[in-house]
Structure formats: structure tokens, C-alpha cells
Amino acid sequence: MTNATEARQHWLGLMARAPDGRVAALLTDSGLAPTFDTLRAPEIGTVMVRGRMGATGGAFNLSEMTVTRASVSLACGTVGHGYVAGRSKPGAEAAALIDAILQTEKSGLARDAILVPLENEETARKAERAKKAAATKVDFFTMVRGESD
């Protein structure tokens, strides 16, 4: 990553795309969970999902999606925010806590114990989806007819 903002966007996106319960399970298994204060208790809401026709078309409102968000503060004062798809209050709180940990000196441990497994799992899910799509691919080709004027 080129800077801290892009790195943070990457790990927040990775946690937001993780399957339900996976972020909280990895945090528990890592043993990295410090004490924290809740700044914003996990709350469930909706966000507007926007779509775009092709890569260049105008954006339009597609649908609404349920999300859960939370914010925490560590004893050192580091603040973390977490958003997850769906209605998982423990997941949002775990994502916020991991976000805060990744901004401290324990970031290397958290990357190895939490982010690397999430990245590997996401890569495997994408590869499986691509494999399924490739199995249904139809190659169309044009045959030149031998007729002439």
C-alpha cells in the first residue's frame, strides 16, 4: 500500500467482505483482544447500494443493504471503526477492535493472525467463483461462408 489511508481502506474492506462470524472468530483465536471502551455501540442500519451500467455509465440507486457499525477506543486512545454486511453486532465490534489494533504497535501480529487468513480465504472464494463461471462459458465464433458475389 502506498500510504496509511489506503492500507486502512484495504483492511476495513477485507473485514466488511468476510463471511458472517469469521472476523470475530479470528480475533478470538488470535488472543489480541485488549480492553476497550465503546464509543458507538453496535447498531444496525441500511445503506444505499449504487450501481453503474458498464464501467462508464451513470450511477443509479440499485437497492438498500443492511449493515452494522461500531466504534471503539483502546486504552492508548486509538480509535477503531467497523462496518460489516448484515446484522452482526459482534462482527462489527470485532472489526472496530481489529481496526484499532492495526493502528498500534501490534499491527504486525494482527496482520499475520487476522488479515492474512482473511485475504487467503477471499482469494480462494474468488478462484472458486471464477472456476464455476468458467465451466459455463460459451465461446462463440463466426464462420465465414464460402459464398461470393
N, C-alpha and C positions, 0 to 999 in steps of 0.2 A: 504494500500500500504506500502511496506517496505521502500521505500525511495522516495525522491522528483522526481527523474528521472522517476520512474515507475508511479507515480501519474500523472506527466505531460503527459507521453505517453498515459495513460488511458483517460484523458480528451481531448487530441488532437484527439485521435481515435474516441471518442464518438461524437465529433463535426463533424469530417470528415464523419461519417456514418449517420448523421442526414439527414432527408429529406430536400430538397431544400427550403430555406427561413426560416426554423424553428429556426436556431441559431440566425439569425438577429432579428427575431420576439421576441424571449426570451430576447435578450439583450435590445431591445427597451422597452419591458414590465417591465423589472427589474428596469429601471431607474438608472443603474450603470454606464452608458457610460460616462467616463471622456473625457476631451480634450486630444488629442494625436497628435503626428507628424507621418507622413507617412514615413517609411524608404524604403519600397518597395511597390509601388502602386500595386493594384491587377492586376495580369497578368495571362493569360490563356495559358496553355501548355499541353503537354501529358507526361505520364509516362508509362513505360513498365510494364505490369502485367505478373507475372510469375506464372506458375502452377507447380504441382507436382503430379505424379501418385501415388495414395495411400498415406500413411504417410511417406514412406521411399524412394520413387523413386527419381530420379534425377530431378532437377528443369529445366524447359524449358520456353522459351518465348511464352506466350499464346496470348497476344493481347496488344493493346495500349488503354489507358483510358485518357479522358480529365480531367484535374484538374485545379483549380485556387488557386493561393497562394498570400499571402500578409504579410507584416511585419510592425509593428507599434512600437512607443516608447511613453510611458506615460511621463508626466511632471517630475515624480520622477526618470526617467531614466530606468525604467523597460521595457524590450523589449518583444514583443509577436509576434508569428508567427502563421499563419493559412493556412491550406490546406483543400479544400473541393472538393468533386467529382463534375464534371460538369463545367459549365460556369457561376458561380455565383460570380461576383466581390463583391457585398455587403456581401455575405455569408463568403467569405474568409477574408474580412476586419473585420467582426464581430467576426469570430473565432480568429483572431490575437488579437483583443482587449480583448476578454474574456481570452485568454491565458495570456496576460499581467496582467489583473485584478486578476486572480487566483494566481499570484505570489506576490501579495501585501497583506496588512492587511485587505482588503475587500474580501479575498478569501472565508470566511465563508458565506458571503451574496451571493456571486456569485455561490457557490456550491448549496445553497438552492434554489435560483431563476432560475438557468440555468442547472446545471449538474443533479440535482435530477430529474427534469421533463424529461430531455433527456434520462436518464437511465431507468426511468419508461416506457417511450414510446418505447424504444428499446426492453425492456423485453416483452412488450405487442406484438410488431411486431414478435418477435421470437416465442412467445407462439402461436400466430395465424398461423404462418407458420408451426409450428410443428403439430398443430391441423389439418390443411389441409393435411399435409403429412400422418398423422396417419389414416385419413379417407380413404386413397387409399392403405394402407398397405395390403399386401397379405402374409398370413402365410402359408408357405409350410412345409409339414411334410412327413416323409417316413413311409409307411405302410410295415410291414413285411408280406411277402406272406407265406402262410401256406404250401408251398411245401417243401419236404425233399428229400434227395437222393434216 
